Amino acid sequence: MNLIHNFLRDEDGVTSIEYALVASVMASIVVLVFGNILTGPAAILKAAFTKVKDAIPG
């Protein structure tokens, strides 16, 4: 009975679940922001890096 009581009071599992939820939300945001490579912010960054790469001689 004491084992069940300790298990119910233990909050370590809750913290792990919270971290998993935060990680999944952040992953979803990254997919939404950078998901469309052709027209999104990733395309702007890619074009900027391409210009820098082309400007470097050699």
N, C-alpha and C positions, 0 to 999 in steps of 0.2 A: 504494500500500500504506500509506503514511503517513497518507493521508486517512482510510482505514478505521480505522486504529489510533486516530487522534484522535477520530473519531466514536464509537467504543466507549468511550473514556475520558471523553467529555463527559457531564456529569450534569445539564445545564440542562433537558433534556427530562424527566428523572425528576422534577425539582422541579415542573415544570408539571403533570405527571400527578398528583403528590401534592396540589397545590393544587386540582386539579379534583376529586379524590376527596373531599377535605375539604369543598369547596363542595357537592358532591352529597349528602354525609351530612348537612350542616347544613340543606340545603333539604328533605331528607326529614324531619328532625326538626321543622322548622317546619310542614310539611304535616300531620304526625301530631298535633302539639299544637293547631294552629289550624285544622285541616282541617274539623272539624265545627262550623260557625258556630252552629248552633242550641243545642248543649248543652255545648260545650267552654269553655275559658278565654276564648275570644274573645267568647262570649255574655255572660260575666260583665263583661268590660271594656266591651262595648257597652252593657250595662244601666247601668253606673256612669257612662259618658259621657253617656248619655241623661238620667240624673238631674241631672247637672251642667248640661247644656244647658237643661233645663226649669227649673232653679232660677235661671238668669240672666234678669233682667227685660229686656224689650224685644224 
